Amino acid sequence: DESALTGRAVAAQAAELMEAQLIMISGGCHCRAVRFEAQVPREVVVLDCNCSICSMTGFRHLIVAHDRFRLLQGAEALSRYRFGTLAAEHLFC
């Protein structure tokens, strides 16, 4: 089917364009125990979180695919936190 082929070609071009527009960012926690790097689009959307920790501190979330995120140091300093439906898992130092 010609339209399916065209759709696949457009999707492939879009994927290539997204890949080309990725930039590497690095960061970490306030205490500097945890350091990370991630590949993200040049323009991102950050989300507000309604958990008690993020609400008090004003943290915002940038969702990054697992294969585009690398924890450089501090895995041992991280603790897991879940709330509400327990669907989301937050890591804090």
Backbone torsions as a table, in degrees:
resi	resn	phi	psi	omega
1	ASP	NA	125.1	-175.0
2	GLU	-65.0	-38.1	-178.7
3	SER	-67.5	-35.6	177.6
4	ALA	-66.3	-39.8	178.4
5	LEU	-63.7	-43.1	178.0
6	THR	-62.9	-42.9	177.9
7	GLY	-59.6	-42.3	178.9
8	ARG	-65.9	-39.7	179.5
9	ALA	-64.7	-41.8	177.9
10	VAL	-63.9	-43.4	179.0
11	ALA	-62.1	-40.7	178.7
12	ALA	-64.8	-42.6	178.1
13	GLN	-64.1	-40.5	178.6
14	ALA	-63.0	-41.7	179.3
15	ALA	-63.4	-42.3	178.0
16	GLU	-62.7	-42.1	179.5
17	LEU	-64.1	-43.7	178.8
18	MET	-61.7	-43.3	179.8
19	GLU	-61.2	-40.9	-178.5
20	ALA	-68.5	-24.5	-176.5
21	GLN	-95.9	10.6	177.6
22	LEU	-78.8	143.9	174.7
23	ILE	-125.5	156.8	178.4
24	MET	-95.5	129.1	174.3
25	ILE	-119.1	158.2	175.8
26	SER	-137.6	156.8	-179.7
27	GLY	-173.1	-165.7	180.0
28	GLY	178.5	-172.3	-178.3
29	CYS	-86.8	168.6	-178.1
30	HIS	-61.2	-38.2	-177.7
31	CYS	-80.8	-4.4	177.9
32	ARG	70.6	9.9	177.6
33	ALA	-72.7	-32.0	-176.1
34	VAL	-111.0	131.9	176.9
35	ARG	-132.0	144.6	-179.0
36	PHE	-147.8	167.4	169.1
37	GLU	-141.0	154.3	-178.2
38	ALA	-152.2	149.6	171.9
39	GLN	-96.4	125.5	-177.8
40	VAL	-136.2	158.8	174.5
41	PRO	-62.1	153.7	179.4
42	ARG	-57.4	-37.3	175.8
43	GLU	-113.4	127.5	-175.7
44	VAL	-123.8	164.8	173.4
45	VAL	-115.7	126.9	175.6
46	VAL	-105.9	150.6	-173.9
47	LEU	-116.5	146.8	170.9
48	ASP	-82.0	145.3	176.3
49	CYS	-113.9	144.1	-179.1
50	ASN	-103.8	14.4	175.9
51	CYS	-72.9	159.5	-174.9
52	SER	-62.9	-36.7	-178.5
53	ILE	-67.8	-50.0	-178.5
54	CYS	-67.5	-37.2	178.7
55	SER	-62.5	-40.5	-179.2
56	MET	-71.8	-35.7	-173.7
57	THR	-96.7	-14.9	-178.8
58	GLY	81.1	16.6	178.4
59	PHE	-60.9	145.5	174.1
60	ARG	-122.4	154.7	-174.5
61	HIS	-111.0	136.1	171.2
62	LEU	-116.7	112.7	-178.3
63	ILE	-79.6	126.7	-178.4
64	VAL	-126.8	133.5	177.0
65	ALA	-60.6	143.9	-178.0
66	HIS	-55.0	-39.1	-177.0
67	ASP	-76.3	-3.5	177.5
68	ARG	-111.9	10.8	-178.2
69	PHE	-122.5	138.7	176.9
70	ARG	-136.7	121.4	174.5
71	LEU	-82.3	118.5	-175.9
72	LEU	-88.2	-36.0	178.6
73	GLN	-160.3	156.7	171.6
74	GLY	97.5	12.6	179.6
75	ALA	-54.4	-36.7	-178.5
76	GLU	-70.6	-16.6	-178.7
77	ALA	-90.2	-6.1	-175.2
78	LEU	-89.7	141.0	173.6
79	SER	-121.7	146.1	179.2
80	ARG	-89.3	143.9	178.0
81	TYR	-137.8	128.7	176.2
82	ARG	-129.9	150.6	178.9
83	PHE	-147.1	170.6	175.5
84	GLY	56.8	-116.9	-177.0
85	THR	-75.8	-7.9	-177.5
86	LEU	66.6	12.7	-179.7
87	ALA	-72.4	-42.6	-178.5
88	ALA	-90.9	140.1	176.9
89	GLU	-118.7	120.3	179.7
90	HIS	-104.2	144.2	176.5
91	LEU	-115.3	129.3	179.0
92	PHE	-129.8	150.1	176.0
93	CYS	-86.3	NA	NA
